[in-house]
């Protein structure tokens, strides 16, 4: 099974609209097409981001609660003990990279590829990709 870590922008975008690639990725996860991994630090970041006024006005409380329930019940859990300091553009994104390493995830999916430039060089076996690229991976795996 494909394993992946999604950064907060992908999770939040998917929650706001299921029409685009992030929404389709969340649907694919709930359909069991890949295993999503999270860590306690990612969950904390997601809670913080979902409280931004510009995001809260676009979501119903039931959507947010449903996402956290699904993350709790369906997502794989990385321990969140690994601390990295390799990403310089946005150091807060190190939590996604650390989770992917701890979970031995094949993919890290982000809408901010420039934030992960150092990781692409340092961790060449991990595929860091955009939501659209990850959708292609999912659809190709279903053909096999």
LUMLO-918332 format. One record per residue (C-alpha): x, y, z; residue number from 1. Coordinates in steps of 0.25 Angstrom, whole numbers, padded with zeros to 4 digits. Last residue first. Example, Ala and Ser with C-alpha at 12.3 -4.5 7.8 and 13.67 -1.06 7.14 Angstrom:
BEGIN
<margu X="0055" Y="-0004" Z="0029" pos="2"/>
<margu X="0049" Y="-0018" Z="0031" pos="1"/>
***
This chain:
BEGIN
<margu X="-0007" Y="-0010" Z="-0045" pos="144"/>
<margu X="-0017" Y="0001" Z="-0050" pos="143"/>
<margu X="-0020" Y="0005" Z="-0036" pos="142"/>
<margu X="-0005" Y="0009" Z="-0034" pos="141"/>
<margu X="-0006" Y="0018" Z="-0046" pos="140"/>
<margu X="-0018" Y="0026" Z="-0040" pos="139"/>
<margu X="-0011" Y="0028" Z="-0027" pos="138"/>
<margu X="0002" Y="0032" Z="-0033" pos="137"/>
<margu X="-0005" Y="0042" Z="-0042" pos="136"/>
<margu X="-0013" Y="0048" Z="-0030" pos="135"/>
<margu X="0001" Y="0049" Z="-0023" pos="134"/>
<margu X="0006" Y="0058" Z="-0035" pos="133"/>
<margu X="-0007" Y="0067" Z="-0034" pos="132"/>
<margu X="-0004" Y="0068" Z="-0019" pos="131"/>
<margu X="0010" Y="0073" Z="-0021" pos="130"/>
<margu X="0022" Y="0063" Z="-0018" pos="129"/>
<margu X="0033" Y="0059" Z="-0009" pos="128"/>
<margu X="0037" Y="0045" Z="-0012" pos="127"/>
<margu X="0046" Y="0040" Z="-0001" pos="126"/>
<margu X="0058" Y="0032" Z="-0006" pos="125"/>
<margu X="0066" Y="0045" Z="-0009" pos="124"/>
<margu X="0066" Y="0049" Z="0006" pos="123"/>
<margu X="0076" Y="0060" Z="0007" pos="122"/>
<margu X="0074" Y="0066" Z="-0008" pos="121"/>
<margu X="0059" Y="0066" Z="-0008" pos="120"/>
<margu X="0059" Y="0070" Z="0007" pos="119"/>
<margu X="0067" Y="0083" Z="0004" pos="118"/>
<margu X="0056" Y="0087" Z="-0006" pos="117"/>
<margu X="0045" Y="0085" Z="0003" pos="116"/>
<margu X="0039" Y="0099" Z="0005" pos="115"/>
<margu X="0040" Y="0101" Z="-0010" pos="114"/>
<margu X="0030" Y="0090" Z="-0012" pos="113"/>
<margu X="0019" Y="0097" Z="-0004" pos="112"/>
<margu X="0006" Y="0090" Z="-0008" pos="111"/>
<margu X="0011" Y="0078" Z="-0001" pos="110"/>
<margu X="0011" Y="0063" Z="-0001" pos="109"/>
<margu X="0021" Y="0055" Z="0006" pos="108"/>
<margu X="0022" Y="0041" Z="-0001" pos="107"/>
<margu X="0028" Y="0027" Z="0002" pos="106"/>
<margu X="0025" Y="0028" Z="0017" pos="105"/>
<margu X="0036" Y="0021" Z="0026" pos="104"/>
<margu X="0027" Y="0026" Z="0038" pos="103"/>
<margu X="0038" Y="0032" Z="0045" pos="102"/>
<margu X="0044" Y="0038" Z="0032" pos="101"/>
<margu X="0030" Y="0044" Z="0028" pos="100"/>
<margu X="0027" Y="0049" Z="0042" pos="99"/>
<margu X="0041" Y="0056" Z="0042" pos="98"/>
<margu X="0038" Y="0062" Z="0028" pos="97"/>
<margu X="0025" Y="0067" Z="0032" pos="96"/>
<margu X="0030" Y="0073" Z="0045" pos="95"/>
<margu X="0041" Y="0080" Z="0038" pos="94"/>
<margu X="0031" Y="0089" Z="0032" pos="93"/>
<margu X="0032" Y="0099" Z="0043" pos="92"/>
<margu X="0046" Y="0102" Z="0038" pos="91"/>
<margu X="0040" Y="0110" Z="0026" pos="90"/>
<margu X="0050" Y="0113" Z="0016" pos="89"/>
<margu X="0061" Y="0107" Z="0024" pos="88"/>
<margu X="0058" Y="0092" Z="0025" pos="87"/>
<margu X="0068" Y="0083" Z="0031" pos="86"/>
<margu X="0065" Y="0085" Z="0046" pos="85"/>
<margu X="0059" Y="0071" Z="0050" pos="84"/>
<margu X="0053" Y="0066" Z="0062" pos="83"/>
<margu X="0049" Y="0051" Z="0063" pos="82"/>
<margu X="0040" Y="0048" Z="0075" pos="81"/>
<margu X="0027" Y="0050" Z="0067" pos="80"/>
<margu X="0022" Y="0035" Z="0070" pos="79"/>
<margu X="0017" Y="0033" Z="0056" pos="78"/>
<margu X="0002" Y="0029" Z="0055" pos="77"/>
<margu X="-0005" Y="0023" Z="0044" pos="76"/>
<margu X="-0018" Y="0030" Z="0040" pos="75"/>
<margu X="-0032" Y="0023" Z="0041" pos="74"/>
<margu X="-0038" Y="0025" Z="0055" pos="73"/>
<margu X="-0031" Y="0038" Z="0060" pos="72"/>
<margu X="-0029" Y="0044" Z="0046" pos="71"/>
<margu X="-0044" Y="0041" Z="0043" pos="70"/>
<margu X="-0049" Y="0047" Z="0056" pos="69"/>
<margu X="-0040" Y="0059" Z="0054" pos="68"/>
<margu X="-0046" Y="0061" Z="0040" pos="67"/>
<margu X="-0060" Y="0059" Z="0045" pos="66"/>
<margu X="-0058" Y="0070" Z="0056" pos="65"/>
<margu X="-0053" Y="0080" Z="0046" pos="64"/>
<margu X="-0065" Y="0077" Z="0036" pos="63"/>
<margu X="-0075" Y="0077" Z="0048" pos="62"/>
<margu X="-0070" Y="0091" Z="0052" pos="61"/>
<margu X="-0074" Y="0096" Z="0038" pos="60"/>
<margu X="-0063" Y="0102" Z="0029" pos="59"/>
<margu X="-0060" Y="0114" Z="0021" pos="58"/>
<margu X="-0061" Y="0124" Z="0033" pos="57"/>
<margu X="-0051" Y="0116" Z="0041" pos="56"/>
<margu X="-0041" Y="0117" Z="0030" pos="55"/>
<margu X="-0040" Y="0132" Z="0029" pos="54"/>
<margu X="-0042" Y="0133" Z="0045" pos="53"/>
<margu X="-0029" Y="0124" Z="0047" pos="52"/>
<margu X="-0034" Y="0113" Z="0056" pos="51"/>
<margu X="-0032" Y="0102" Z="0046" pos="50"/>
<margu X="-0017" Y="0105" Z="0046" pos="49"/>
<margu X="-0015" Y="0103" Z="0061" pos="48"/>
<margu X="-0022" Y="0090" Z="0060" pos="47"/>
<margu X="-0014" Y="0085" Z="0048" pos="46"/>
<margu X="-0001" Y="0089" Z="0055" pos="45"/>
<margu X="-0005" Y="0081" Z="0067" pos="44"/>
<margu X="-0009" Y="0069" Z="0059" pos="43"/>
<margu X="0005" Y="0070" Z="0051" pos="42"/>
<margu X="0012" Y="0070" Z="0065" pos="41"/>
<margu X="0005" Y="0058" Z="0070" pos="40"/>
<margu X="0009" Y="0051" Z="0057" pos="39"/>
<margu X="0001" Y="0047" Z="0044" pos="38"/>
<margu X="0002" Y="0036" Z="0034" pos="37"/>
<margu X="-0008" Y="0034" Z="0023" pos="36"/>
<margu X="-0009" Y="0020" Z="0017" pos="35"/>
<margu X="-0013" Y="0020" Z="0002" pos="34"/>
<margu X="-0025" Y="0015" Z="-0006" pos="33"/>
<margu X="-0034" Y="0013" Z="0006" pos="32"/>
<margu X="-0046" Y="0020" Z="0001" pos="31"/>
<margu X="-0044" Y="0030" Z="0012" pos="30"/>
<margu X="-0030" Y="0033" Z="0007" pos="29"/>
<margu X="-0035" Y="0034" Z="-0007" pos="28"/>
<margu X="-0046" Y="0044" Z="-0003" pos="27"/>
<margu X="-0035" Y="0052" Z="0004" pos="26"/>
<margu X="-0027" Y="0052" Z="-0008" pos="25"/>
<margu X="-0039" Y="0057" Z="-0017" pos="24"/>
<margu X="-0040" Y="0068" Z="-0007" pos="23"/>
<margu X="-0026" Y="0072" Z="-0009" pos="22"/>
<margu X="-0026" Y="0070" Z="-0024" pos="21"/>
<margu X="-0038" Y="0080" Z="-0026" pos="20"/>
<margu X="-0053" Y="0078" Z="-0025" pos="19"/>
<margu X="-0053" Y="0073" Z="-0010" pos="18"/>
<margu X="-0053" Y="0087" Z="-0005" pos="17"/>
<margu X="-0050" Y="0093" Z="0009" pos="16"/>
<margu X="-0046" Y="0080" Z="0015" pos="15"/>
<margu X="-0036" Y="0077" Z="0003" pos="14"/>
<margu X="-0030" Y="0091" Z="0005" pos="13"/>
<margu X="-0028" Y="0088" Z="0020" pos="12"/>
<margu X="-0021" Y="0075" Z="0018" pos="11"/>
<margu X="-0013" Y="0080" Z="0006" pos="10"/>
<margu X="-0009" Y="0092" Z="0014" pos="9"/>
<margu X="-0006" Y="0084" Z="0026" pos="8"/>
<margu X="0004" Y="0075" Z="0020" pos="7"/>
<margu X="0001" Y="0061" Z="0015" pos="6"/>
<margu X="0009" Y="0049" Z="0019" pos="5"/>
<margu X="0008" Y="0037" Z="0011" pos="4"/>
<margu X="0008" Y="0022" Z="0010" pos="3"/>
<margu X="0004" Y="0014" Z="-0003" pos="2"/>
<margu X="0000" Y="0000" Z="0000" pos="1"/>
***
